[in-house]
Amino acid sequence: MQRKHFIATLWGLALAASAGSSQAQDKPLEWVVGYAAGGGSDVVARTVADAMSKSLGRTIIVTNKPGAGTNIAAEYTARSKDFGNILFTADFATLAANPTLFSKLAYSAEKDFQPVGLLVRFPLFLVVSNSVPANNLAEFTAWAKQQPQGVNWGSVGLGSPHHLVGELFREQSGLQLTHVPYKGAAPAIQDVIGGQIPAMWVESATAYPFLNGKKVKAIGVASAQRVATMPEVPTLSEQGLKGFEGYAWQGLVVPTGTPAEATAKFSSALQAALNATPVKARLQALGVEPLPGTPAQMAVFSRAEREKWGKVITQVGVKLD
């Protein structure tokens, strides 16, 4: 009887463990995005999540937690103990800019997240109103030097990659340029079209419809190479601003403490998604470039970006608190 009871107990424990494992596997993955639903970051996350869910055999639910330059979403993820069940779109703001833009953060960009892999980057274009008599960097430079009060330029907001790339451009070009921050790309580009401001920095996803519609003109793109979907737009580097480069970019992370096995599975699924033809086609239509790579490569990249833009932010003297 004792032997039968012992065997029954072991059998019960095995069934319970199996059920627990099955429930954990069946639990939906939460993908946190620090921006509102419907925006570029949200669309990228949902596109990639759909492909990853098929590979992982798990449902992925996107949760939007916008505000404070991704800090709300970042803190939420960093404090989560639901290891193996939560992912986070950590971008330029979260990992590169915010550690210097804010005097105090409720999370550590270096310690609270483990990289899964880079997601995408958004090429940034310098665009001007059609009333500006310039079609390239040399003509823009000559025109800007003729303006006695200098030239105003817009961005989607203080501390954004658009703003910081613009400040780097001002520094390297030596032009008299004054930043005008907007609350988003839409009002800024409408003012460029209307001539209220002559220029702005804008990411590819927003720029494409207006460039294709001849509503604004592109002076150049801040990429190392020309963008495949806009090959007629030369880089600023090839126009004489040697080595000039800057992007809005995103990566996928998990909170520190996530088991290595889970992170490896997420990374493998992410690479498969970014290399899938339907995903690449969707991202191309959005004007963004996929960045497949390993967690180690993302760690090196984000560290270099944090150092690079931390210096720019310090030089410009921008603080958001």
VOGUBA-943206 format. One record per residue: x negated, y, z negated of N, C-alpha, C, CB in turn. Coordinates in steps of 0.1 Angstrom, whole numbers, plus 5000, padded with zeros to 4 digits. Glycine has a CB too. Example, Ala and Ser with C-alpha at 12.3 -4.5 7.8 and 13.67 -1.06 7.14 Angstrom:
2
R/4868/4943/4922/4877/4955/4922/4868/4967/4922/4887/4955/4910
R/4872/4978/4929/4863/4989/4929/4871/5000/4921/4859/4994/4943
***
This chain:
321
R/4992/4988/5000/5000/5000/5000/4991/5013/5000/5009/5000/4988
R/4981/5012/4992/4972/5024/4991/4965/5026/5005/4961/5022/4980
R/4961/5015/5011/4955/5017/5025/4965/5023/5035/4950/5003/5030
R/4977/5018/5034/4988/5023/5043/4990/5038/5041/5001/5015/5042
R/4990/5042/5028/4993/5056/5024/4981/5065/5029/4994/5057/5009
R/4969/5059/5028/4957/5067/5032/4957/5069/5047/4944/5059/5028
R/4961/5058/5054/4961/5059/5069/4972/5069/5073/4964/5046/5075
R/4984/5069/5066/4995/5078/5070/4991/5092/5067/5007/5074/5061
R/4983/5094/5056/4979/5108/5053/4969/5113/5064/4972/5108/5039
R/4960/5105/5068/4951/5109/5078/4958/5112/5091/4940/5098/5081
R/4968/5104/5095/4976/5106/5107/4983/5119/5106/4985/5094/5109
R/4989/5122/5094/4996/5135/5092/4987/5147/5094/5003/5135/5079
R/4975/5146/5088/4965/5157/5089/4961/5159/5104/4953/5154/5081
R/4959/5148/5111/4956/5149/5125/4966/5155/5134/4952/5135/5131
R/4979/5152/5131/4990/5158/5138/4991/5173/5135/5003/5151/5134
R/4989/5176/5122/4990/5190/5118/4979/5198/5125/4989/5192/5103
R/4967/5193/5125/4956/5200/5132/4958/5202/5147/4942/5192/5130
R/4964/5191/5153/4967/5192/5167/4978/5202/5170/4971/5178/5172
R/4988/5203/5161/4998/5213/5163/4993/5227/5161/5010/5210/5153
R/4984/5228/5151/4978/5242/5149/4970/5246/5160/4970/5242/5136
R/4962/5237/5166/4954/5240/5178/4963/5244/5190/4945/5229/5181
R/4974/5236/5191/4983/5239/5203/4990/5252/5201/4993/5228/5204
R/4994/5256/5188/5000/5269/5186/4991/5280/5189/5006/5269/5172
R/4978/5278/5185/4968/5289/5187/4966/5291/5202/4955/5286/5180
R/4966/5280/5209/4964/5281/5224/4976/5287/5231/4961/5267/5230
R/4988/5284/5225/5000/5289/5231/5003/5304/5227/5012/5281/5227
R/4996/5309/5217/4998/5323/5213/4993/5332/5224/4990/5326/5200
R/5002/5342/5227/4998/5352/5238/4985/5360/5234/5009/5361/5241
R/4977/5363/5244/4966/5372/5242/4971/5386/5242/4954/5369/5252
R/4966/5394/5234/4969/5409/5234/4958/5416/5241/4972/5414/5220
R/4961/5424/5251/4951/5432/5258/4954/5447/5255/4950/5430/5273
R/4946/5454/5247/4949/5467/5242/4943/5477/5252/4943/5470/5228
R/4951/5487/5256/4946/5498/5265/4948/5511/5258/4954/5497/5279
R/4938/5520/5259/4939/5532/5252/4945/5544/5259/4926/5536/5248
R/4953/5540/5270/4960/5550/5278/4974/5546/5280/4952/5552/5291
R/4982/5556/5285/4996/5553/5287/4999/5543/5298/5004/5566/5289
R/5011/5537/5297/5015/5528/5308/5017/5535/5321/5028/5521/5304
R/5013/5528/5332/5014/5534/5345/5002/5541/5351/5026/5544/5345
R/4993/5545/5342/4981/5551/5346/4971/5542/5352/4974/5559/5335
R/4959/5547/5357/4949/5539/5364/4944/5528/5355/4938/5547/5369
R/4941/5531/5343/4935/5521/5333/4945/5510/5331/4931/5528/5320
R/4958/5514/5329/4968/5504/5327/4970/5495/5338/4982/5511/5323
R/4970/5500/5351/4972/5492/5363/4960/5482/5364/4974/5501/5375
R/4948/5487/5362/4937/5478/5363/4938/5467/5353/4924/5486/5360
R/4941/5470/5341/4943/5459/5330/4953/5449/5334/4946/5466/5317
R/4964/5454/5339/4975/5444/5342/4972/5436/5354/4988/5452/5345
R/4965/5442/5364/4961/5434/5376/4951/5423/5372/4954/5444/5386
R/4941/5426/5364/4931/5417/5360/4937/5406/5350/4918/5423/5354
R/4945/5411/5341/4951/5402/5331/4960/5392/5338/4960/5410/5321
R/4967/5395/5348/4975/5385/5355/4967/5374/5361/4983/5392/5367
R/4955/5377/5367/4946/5367/5372/4940/5359/5361/4936/5373/5381
R/4936/5366/5350/4929/5359/5339/4939/5349/5332/4924/5369/5329
R/4951/5353/5331/4961/5344/5324/4962/5331/5331/4975/5352/5323
R/4962/5331/5344/4963/5319/5352/4951/5310/5349/4964/5321/5367
R/4939/5316/5349/4927/5309/5346/4926/5303/5332/4915/5318/5349
R/4930/5311/5322/4930/5307/5308/4941/5298/5304/4929/5319/5300
R/4952/5298/5312/4964/5291/5308/4971/5297/5296/4960/5277/5305
R/4970/5310/5295/4976/5317/5284/4983/5330/5289/4965/5320/5273
R/4994/5333/5282/5000/5346/5285/4992/5358/5280/5015/5346/5280
R/4990/5368/5288/4984/5380/5283/4993/5392/5283/4971/5384/5292
R/4995/5398/5271/5004/5409/5270/4996/5422/5268/5014/5407/5258
R/4998/5432/5277/4991/5445/5276/4999/5454/5266/4990/5451/5290
R/4991/5459/5257/4997/5468/5247/4990/5482/5249/4994/5463/5232
R/4998/5492/5251/4993/5506/5253/4993/5514/5240/5001/5513/5264
R/4981/5519/5236/4980/5527/5224/4972/5540/5228/4972/5519/5213
R/4978/5549/5235/4971/5561/5240/4969/5571/5229/4979/5568/5251
R/4959/5580/5231/4957/5591/5222/4943/5592/5217/4966/5590/5211
R/4938/5604/5214/4925/5607/5208/4914/5601/5216/4925/5601/5194
R/4915/5602/5229/4904/5598/5237/4900/5583/5236/4892/5606/5235
R/4910/5574/5234/4909/5560/5232/4906/5556/5218/4898/5554/5241
R/4904/5566/5209/4900/5562/5195/4910/5555/5187/4896/5575/5187
R/4923/5557/5190/4934/5550/5183/4934/5535/5187/4948/5556/5187
R/4932/5533/5200/4932/5519/5204/4919/5512/5200/4933/5518/5220
R/4908/5519/5200/4895/5514/5195/4895/5510/5181/4884/5524/5198
R/4901/5519/5172/4901/5515/5158/4910/5503/5155/4906/5528/5150
R/4922/5503/5162/4931/5492/5161/4924/5479/5164/4943/5494/5171
R/4917/5478/5175/4910/5466/5179/4899/5463/5170/4904/5467/5193
R/4891/5473/5166/4879/5470/5157/4884/5465/5143/4872/5483/5155
R/4896/5469/5139/4901/5464/5126/4908/5451/5126/4910/5475/5120
R/4911/5446/5139/4919/5434/5140/4910/5422/5136/4923/5432/5155
R/4917/5413/5129/4910/5400/5125/4916/5388/5133/4911/5398/5110
R/4924/5391/5143/4930/5381/5151/4920/5376/5161/4944/5386/5157
R/4909/5371/5157/4898/5368/5166/4902/5357/5176/4886/5363/5158
R/4899/5359/5188/4902/5350/5199/4915/5352/5205/4902/5336/5193
R/4923/5362/5200/4936/5365/5205/4938/5380/5209/4946/5362/5195
R/4927/5388/5210/4928/5402/5213/4916/5406/5222/4928/5410/5200
R/4920/5414/5232/4910/5420/5241/4912/5435/5241/4912/5414/5255
R/4902/5443/5246/4904/5457/5246/4896/5463/5258/4898/5463/5233
R/4903/5472/5265/4896/5480/5276/4888/5491/5269/4906/5485/5286
R/4875/5489/5268/4866/5499/5262/4859/5506/5274/4855/5493/5252
R/4861/5519/5275/4856/5526/5287/4845/5536/5284/4867/5533/5293
R/4842/5545/5293/4832/5555/5292/4834/5563/5279/4833/5565/5304
R/4846/5566/5276/4849/5574/5264/4846/5566/5252/4864/5579/5264
R/4851/5554/5251/4849/5546/5239/4835/5543/5236/4857/5533/5240
R/4827/5539/5246/4814/5533/5243/4803/5543/5246/4812/5521/5252
R/4805/5553/5255/4794/5562/5259/4795/5576/5253/4793/5563/5274
R/4807/5582/5254/4809/5596/5251/4813/5599/5236/4819/5602/5260
R/4823/5592/5232/4829/5595/5218/4819/5594/5207/4840/5585/5216
R/4809/5585/5207/4800/5585/5196/4792/5599/5194/4790/5574/5197
R/4791/5607/5204/4785/5620/5203/4795/5631/5203/4775/5622/5215
R/4807/5629/5210/4817/5639/5210/4824/5641/5196/4827/5636/5220
R/4824/5631/5189/4831/5631/5175/4821/5630/5164/4842/5620/5174
R/4822/5638/5154/4812/5638/5143/4814/5625/5135/4813/5650/5134
R/4826/5620/5134/4829/5608/5126/4840/5600/5133/4834/5612/5112
R/4837/5587/5135/4847/5578/5141/4850/5567/5131/4841/5572/5154
R/4862/5562/5133/4867/5551/5124/4862/5537/5129/4882/5551/5123
R/4854/5537/5139/4848/5525/5145/4834/5528/5149/4857/5519/5156
R/4826/5517/5151/4813/5519/5156/4812/5512/5170/4802/5512/5147
R/4808/5521/5180/4808/5516/5194/4797/5505/5195/4804/5527/5203
R/4787/5505/5187/4776/5496/5188/4779/5483/5180/4764/5502/5183
R/4786/5484/5168/4787/5472/5159/4800/5465/5159/4784/5477/5145
R/4811/5472/5163/4824/5467/5161/4830/5459/5173/4834/5478/5157
R/4823/5459/5184/4828/5452/5196/4817/5443/5202/4832/5463/5206
R/4822/5432/5208/4813/5423/5215/4817/5424/5230/4814/5408/5210
R/4808/5426/5239/4811/5427/5253/4816/5414/5259/4799/5432/5261
R/4826/5415/5268/4830/5403/5276/4825/5405/5290/4846/5402/5276
R/4825/5417/5295/4820/5420/5308/4826/5433/5313/4823/5409/5318
R/4819/5440/5322/4824/5452/5328/4836/5449/5337/4813/5459/5336
R/4845/5459/5338/4857/5457/5346/4855/5464/5360/4869/5463/5339
R/4856/5477/5360/4856/5485/5372/4849/5499/5369/4870/5487/5377
R/4846/5506/5380/4842/5520/5379/4850/5528/5389/4826/5521/5381
R/4852/5540/5386/4860/5550/5394/4850/5560/5399/4871/5557/5386
R/4846/5560/5412/4838/5570/5418/4844/5584/5416/4836/5567/5433
R/4835/5594/5413/4839/5607/5411/4835/5616/5422/4833/5613/5398
R/4845/5624/5427/4843/5633/5439/4844/5647/5434/4854/5630/5450
R/4835/5656/5440/4836/5670/5439/4845/5675/5451/4822/5677/5439
R/4857/5680/5448/4866/5684/5459/4868/5699/5457/4879/5676/5458
R/4871/5705/5468/4874/5720/5468/4887/5723/5476/4862/5727/5475
R/4892/5735/5473/4904/5739/5481/4901/5741/5495/4909/5753/5474
R/4911/5740/5504/4908/5742/5518/4905/5756/5521/4921/5738/5526
R/4907/5766/5512/4903/5780/5514/4889/5782/5512/4912/5789/5505
R/4882/5773/5506/4867/5774/5503/4860/5771/5516/4862/5765/5492
R/4852/5780/5521/4845/5778/5534/4832/5769/5533/4841/5792/5540
R/4835/5757/5529/4824/5747/5527/4829/5733/5529/4818/5749/5512
R/4820/5725/5536/4824/5711/5538/4813/5701/5534/4826/5709/5553
R/4802/5707/5528/4792/5698/5523/4784/5706/5512/4782/5694/5534
R/4774/5699/5506/4768/5705/5494/4760/5718/5498/4758/5695/5488
R/4753/5718/5509/4746/5730/5513/4755/5742/5515/4738/5727/5526
R/4766/5740/5521/4776/5751/5524/4782/5755/5510/4787/5747/5534
R/4785/5746/5502/4791/5749/5489/4781/5757/5480/4796/5736/5481
R/4769/5753/5480/4758/5760/5473/4757/5774/5478/4745/5753/5474
R/4756/5776/5491/4755/5790/5497/4767/5798/5493/4753/5789/5512
R/4779/5793/5494/4791/5800/5491/4792/5804/5476/4804/5792/5494
R/4788/5794/5467/4789/5796/5453/4779/5807/5448/4786/5783/5445
R/4768/5808/5455/4758/5818/5451/4762/5832/5455/4744/5815/5458
R/4772/5833/5464/4777/5846/5469/4788/5851/5460/4782/5845/5483
R/4793/5843/5450/4804/5847/5442/4799/5854/5430/4813/5835/5437
R/4801/5867/5428/4795/5875/5418/4799/5870/5404/4800/5890/5419
R/4811/5865/5402/4815/5860/5389/4813/5845/5387/4829/5863/5386
R/4806/5839/5397/4804/5824/5396/4817/5817/5401/4801/5820/5382
R/4817/5804/5399/4828/5796/5404/4834/5788/5392/4823/5786/5415
R/4848/5788/5391/4855/5780/5382/4857/5766/5388/4868/5787/5378
R/4857/5756/5379/4859/5743/5384/4867/5735/5373/4846/5735/5387
R/4876/5726/5377/4885/5720/5368/4881/5705/5365/4899/5720/5373
R/4886/5700/5354/4885/5686/5351/4897/5681/5344/4872/5683/5342
R/4898/5668/5341/4910/5663/5335/4911/5665/5320/4911/5648/5338
R/4900/5671/5315/4900/5674/5300/4886/5674/5294/4908/5664/5293
R/4885/5681/5283/4872/5681/5276/4867/5667/5272/4873/5690/5263
R/4854/5665/5274/4848/5652/5271/4850/5641/5280/4853/5649/5258
R/4858/5643/5291/4861/5633/5300/4848/5631/5309/4873/5636/5309
R/4847/5619/5316/4836/5617/5324/4835/5628/5335/4836/5603/5331
R/4847/5632/5340/4848/5643/5350/4841/5655/5345/4863/5645/5354
R/4844/5659/5332/4839/5671/5326/4823/5669/5325/4845/5674/5312
R/4819/5658/5320/4805/5656/5317/4796/5655/5330/4802/5644/5309
R/4802/5649/5340/4795/5648/5353/4794/5662/5359/4803/5639/5363
R/4805/5670/5357/4805/5684/5362/4794/5692/5355/4818/5690/5360
R/4792/5690/5342/4782/5698/5335/4768/5693/5339/4784/5695/5319
R/4766/5681/5342/4754/5676/5347/4751/5682/5361/4753/5660/5348
R/4761/5683/5369/4760/5689/5382/4756/5704/5381/4773/5688/5390
R/4763/5711/5372/4759/5725/5369/4745/5727/5365/4768/5731/5358
R/4740/5718/5357/4726/5719/5352/4716/5716/5363/4724/5709/5341
R/4719/5705/5371/4709/5701/5381/4710/5710/5394/4712/5687/5385
R/4722/5716/5397/4723/5724/5408/4718/5738/5406/4737/5725/5413
R/4719/5743/5393/4715/5756/5390/4725/5767/5393/4702/5759/5396
R/4737/5763/5397/4747/5772/5401/4755/5778/5388/4758/5765/5410
R/4761/5790/5390/4769/5796/5379/4783/5790/5380/4769/5811/5381
R/4786/5780/5372/4798/5773/5372/4805/5773/5359/4796/5759/5377
R/4818/5776/5358/4825/5777/5346/4836/5766/5345/4832/5791/5344
R/4836/5758/5335/4845/5747/5333/4859/5752/5329/4840/5737/5323
R/4869/5746/5335/4883/5749/5331/4890/5736/5329/4891/5757/5343
R/4892/5732/5316/4898/5719/5313/4913/5719/5315/4894/5715/5298
R/4918/5708/5320/4932/5706/5322/4937/5694/5314/4936/5704/5337
R/4950/5692/5313/4955/5681/5306/4959/5670/5316/4967/5684/5297
R/4949/5664/5323/4952/5654/5333/4948/5659/5347/4966/5651/5333
R/4947/5649/5356/4943/5652/5369/4954/5659/5378/4939/5639/5376
R/4966/5655/5375/4977/5660/5384/4978/5676/5384/4990/5655/5379
R/4979/5682/5372/4979/5697/5372/4967/5703/5378/4982/5702/5358
R/4955/5697/5375/4943/5703/5380/4942/5703/5396/4931/5695/5375
R/4945/5691/5402/4944/5691/5416/4955/5699/5423/4945/5676/5421
R/4966/5701/5416/4977/5710/5422/4972/5724/5422/4990/5709/5414
R/4964/5728/5412/4959/5742/5412/4947/5743/5422/4953/5745/5398
R/4940/5732/5425/4930/5733/5436/4937/5735/5449/4921/5721/5436
R/4947/5727/5451/4955/5728/5464/4961/5742/5465/4966/5717/5464
R/4966/5748/5454/4972/5761/5455/4962/5772/5454/4981/5762/5443
R/4949/5769/5452/4939/5780/5452/4937/5787/5439/4943/5790/5463
R/4944/5782/5428/4942/5789/5415/4928/5786/5410/4952/5783/5405
R/4922/5775/5413/4908/5772/5410/4902/5766/5423/4906/5762/5398
R/4890/5769/5426/4884/5765/5439/4879/5751/5440/4873/5774/5443
R/4876/5745/5428/4870/5732/5428/4873/5724/5416/4855/5733/5430
R/4871/5710/5417/4873/5702/5405/4866/5689/5408/4888/5699/5402
R/4863/5681/5397/4858/5668/5397/4870/5658/5395/4847/5665/5387
R/4872/5649/5404/4883/5640/5403/4879/5626/5407/4894/5645/5413
R/4885/5616/5400/4882/5602/5403/4889/5597/5416/4886/5593/5392
R/4884/5587/5422/4888/5582/5435/4903/5579/5435/4880/5569/5438
R/4908/5572/5425/4923/5568/5425/4932/5580/5427/4926/5561/5412
R/4928/5592/5421/4936/5604/5423/4933/5611/5436/4934/5613/5411
R/4920/5611/5439/4916/5619/5451/4921/5614/5464/4901/5619/5451
R/4921/5600/5466/4924/5595/5479/4936/5600/5486/4925/5580/5478
R/4948/5601/5480/4959/5606/5487/4958/5620/5492/4972/5605/5479
R/4951/5628/5484/4950/5642/5488/4939/5645/5498/4947/5651/5475
R/4928/5636/5498/4918/5637/5508/4924/5632/5521/4906/5629/5504
R/4931/5621/5521/4936/5615/5533/4947/5624/5539/4942/5602/5530
R/4954/5632/5530/4964/5641/5535/4959/5655/5538/4975/5642/5524
R/4946/5656/5538/4939/5669/5541/4944/5681/5532/4942/5673/5556
R/4947/5677/5520/4952/5688/5510/4940/5694/5504/4961/5682/5500
R/4929/5687/5502/4916/5692/5497/4905/5686/5505/4915/5688/5481
R/4893/5692/5503/4881/5687/5510/4871/5681/5500/4874/5698/5518
R/4864/5671/5504/4854/5665/5495/4840/5670/5499/4854/5649/5496
R/4833/5676/5489/4819/5680/5491/4810/5669/5490/4816/5691/5481
R/4813/5659/5481/4804/5648/5480/4809/5639/5469/4789/5652/5477
R/4803/5627/5467/4806/5618/5457/4794/5615/5448/4812/5604/5463
R/4796/5613/5435/4785/5612/5426/4782/5597/5424/4789/5618/5412
R/4780/5590/5435/4776/5576/5435/4763/5574/5441/4787/5567/5443
R/4757/5562/5438/4744/5559/5444/4745/5556/5459/4737/5547/5437
R/4756/5550/5463/4759/5548/5477/4773/5554/5481/4758/5533/5481
R/4775/5555/5494/4788/5560/5498/4799/5550/5494/4788/5562/5513
R/4811/5554/5491/4822/5546/5487/4827/5539/5500/4833/5554/5480
R/4829/5526/5499/4833/5518/5511/4846/5523/5517/4834/5503/5507
R/4855/5527/5509/4868/5531/5514/4869/5546/5519/4879/5529/5503
R/4858/5553/5516/4857/5567/5521/4842/5569/5526/4860/5578/5509
R/4838/5562/5536/4824/5562/5541/4820/5575/5547/4822/5551/5550
R/4830/5583/5551/4827/5596/5557/4822/5607/5547/4839/5602/5564
R/4824/5604/5534/4820/5613/5523/4806/5610/5519/4830/5613/5511
R/4796/5619/5521/4782/5616/5517/4781/5617/5502/4773/5625/5524
R/4771/5610/5497/4767/5611/5483/4760/5625/5480/4758/5600/5478
R/4761/5630/5468/4754/5642/5465/4739/5640/5465/4759/5648/5451
R/4735/5628/5462/4721/5625/5461/4715/5626/5475/4718/5611/5456
R/4722/5620/5485/4716/5621/5499/4717/5635/5505/4724/5611/5508
R/4725/5644/5498/4726/5658/5503/4715/5667/5496/4740/5663/5501
R/4707/5660/5488/4696/5668/5482/4695/5668/5467/4697/5682/5487
R/4706/5664/5460/4706/5663/5446/4701/5649/5442/4721/5666/5440
R/4689/5647/5443/4683/5634/5442/4686/5627/5429/4668/5635/5443
R/4691/5614/5430/4694/5606/5418/4706/5610/5410/4682/5607/5409
R/4714/5619/5416/4726/5624/5408/4737/5613/5409/4732/5637/5414
R/4741/5608/5397/4751/5597/5397/4759/5598/5384/4743/5584/5397
R/4772/5595/5385/4781/5594/5374/4794/5589/5377/4782/5608/5368
R/4800/5580/5368/4812/5574/5371/4821/5574/5359/4810/5559/5375
R/4834/5572/5361/4843/5568/5351/4843/5553/5352/4858/5574/5352
R/4841/5546/5341/4840/5531/5341/4847/5525/5329/4825/5527/5341
R/4849/5512/5331/4856/5504/5320/4850/5490/5319/4871/5503/5323
R/4850/5486/5306/4846/5472/5303/4856/5465/5294/4832/5472/5297
R/4854/5452/5293/4863/5444/5284/4855/5440/5272/4869/5432/5292
R/4861/5442/5260/4854/5438/5248/4864/5430/5239/4848/5450/5241
R/4858/5424/5229/4866/5418/5218/4860/5423/5205/4865/5402/5219
R/4868/5422/5194/4862/5426/5181/4851/5417/5176/4873/5427/5170
R/4841/5423/5170/4830/5415/5165/4835/5405/5155/4819/5425/5158
R/4831/5393/5156/4836/5382/5148/4844/5372/5156/4845/5388/5137
R/4846/5376/5169/4853/5366/5178/4843/5355/5181/4857/5373/5191
R/4848/5342/5180/4839/5331/5182/4832/5331/5196/4847/5318/5181
R/4820/5327/5197/4812/5328/5209/4819/5320/5220/4798/5323/5207
R/4825/5309/5216/4832/5300/5226/4843/5307/5233/4837/5287/5219
R/4851/5315/5225/4862/5322/5230/4858/5333/5239/4871/5328/5219
R/4847/5341/5235/4842/5351/5243/4837/5346/5257/4830/5358/5236
R/4830/5334/5256/4825/5328/5269/4836/5325/5278/4817/5316/5265
R/4847/5320/5273/4859/5316/5281/4865/5329/5287/4870/5309/5273
R/4866/5339/5279/4872/5352/5285/4863/5357/5296/4873/5362/5273
R/4850/5357/5293/4840/5362/5303/4841/5354/5316/4826/5361/5298
R/4842/5341/5315/4843/5333/5327/4856/5336/5335/4843/5318/5324
R/4867/5337/5328/4880/5341/5334/4879/5355/5340/4891/5340/5324
R/4872/5364/5334/4871/5378/5339/4863/5378/5352/4864/5387/5329
R/4852/5370/5353/4844/5370/5365/4852/5364/5377/4831/5362/5363
R/4860/5353/5374/4868/5347/5384/4879/5357/5389/4875/5334/5378
R/4884/5364/5380/4895/5374/5384/4889/5385/5392/4901/5380/5371
R/4878/5391/5389/4872/5402/5396/4867/5397/5410/4860/5408/5388
R/4864/5384/5412/4860/5379/5425/4871/5373/5433/4849/5369/5422
R/4883/5374/5427/4895/5368/5435/4899/5378/5446/4907/5366/5425
R/4902/5373/5457/4906/5382/5469/4918/5391/5466/4909/5373/5481
R/4929/5386/5460/4940/5395/5457/4937/5406/5448/4952/5387/5452
R/4929/5403/5438/4925/5413/5428/4916/5424/5434/4917/5407/5416
R/4906/5419/5442/4897/5429/5449/4905/5438/5459/4886/5421/5457
R/4915/5432/5465/4923/5440/5475/4931/5451/5467/4933/5431/5483
R/4937/5447/5455/4945/5456/5447/4936/5467/5442/4952/5448/5436
R/4924/5464/5437/4915/5474/5432/4910/5483/5443/4903/5467/5425
R/4908/5478/5454/4904/5486/5466/4914/5496/5469/4900/5478/5478
R/4927/5492/5469/4938/5501/5471/4939/5512/5461/4951/5493/5472
R/4934/5509/5449/4935/5519/5438/4922/5528/5439/4935/5512/5424
R/4913/5525/5448/4901/5533/5449/4891/5530/5438/4905/5547/5449
R/4891/5518/5432/4881/5515/5422/4873/5503/5426/4888/5512/5408
R/4861/5502/5420/4851/5492/5424/4850/5482/5413/4838/5498/5427
R/4852/5469/5416/4850/5459/5405/4835/5457/5402/4855/5445/5410
R/4833/5454/5389/4819/5453/5384/4817/5440/5377/4816/5465/5374
R/4817/5429/5384/4815/5416/5378/4801/5415/5372/4817/5404/5387
R/4800/5408/5360/4787/5407/5354/4789/5400/5340/4780/5420/5352
R/4777/5397/5334/4777/5390/5321/4779/5399/5309/4764/5382/5320
R/4783/5394/5298/4783/5402/5286/4770/5409/5283/4787/5394/5274
R/4759/5402/5285/4746/5408/5283/4743/5420/5292/4734/5398/5285
R/4747/5419/5304/4746/5430/5314/4754/5442/5310/4750/5426/5328
R/4766/5439/5305/4775/5450/5300/4769/5457/5288/4789/5445/5296
R/4763/5449/5279/4756/5455/5267/4745/5465/5271/4751/5444/5258
R/4737/5461/5280/4726/5469/5285/4731/5482/5292/4716/5461/5295
R/4741/5480/5300/4747/5491/5307/4753/5501/5298/4758/5486/5317
R/4762/5497/5289/4768/5506/5280/4759/5514/5270/4779/5499/5271
R/4748/5507/5266/4738/5513/5258/4731/5524/5266/4727/5503/5253
R/4727/5522/5279/4721/5532/5287/4730/5544/5289/4717/5526/5300
R/4743/5541/5292/4753/5552/5294/4754/5560/5281/4766/5546/5298
R/4754/5554/5269/4756/5561/5257/4744/5571/5255/4757/5551/5245
R/4732/5566/5258/4720/5574/5256/4720/5586/5266/4707/5566/5258
R/4724/5583/5279/4724/5593/5289/4733/5604/5287/4727/5586/5303
R/4746/5600/5284/4756/5610/5282/4756/5617/5268/4770/5605/5285
R/4750/5610/5259/4748/5616/5245/4739/5628/5246/4742/5606/5235
R/4729/5627/5255/4720/5638/5257/4727/5650/5264/4708/5634/5265
R/4735/5647/5274/4742/5657/5281/4752/5664/5272/4750/5651/5293
R/4759/5657/5264/4769/5663/5254/4762/5672/5244/4777/5652/5247
R/4751/5667/5239/4743/5675/5230/4738/5688/5236/4731/5667/5224
R/4733/5687/5249/4728/5699/5256/4740/5709/5258/4722/5695/5269
R/4751/5704/5262/4763/5713/5265/4769/5718/5252/4774/5705/5273
R/4768/5711/5241/4773/5715/5229/4788/5713/5227/4770/5730/5227
R/4793/5702/5233/4807/5699/5232/4810/5690/5220/4812/5692/5245
R/4821/5694/5212/4825/5686/5201/4841/5686/5202/4820/5692/5187
R/4846/5674/5198/4861/5673/5199/4868/5672/5185/4865/5661/5208
R/4860/5675/5175/4866/5675/5161/4861/5686/5153/4864/5661/5154
***
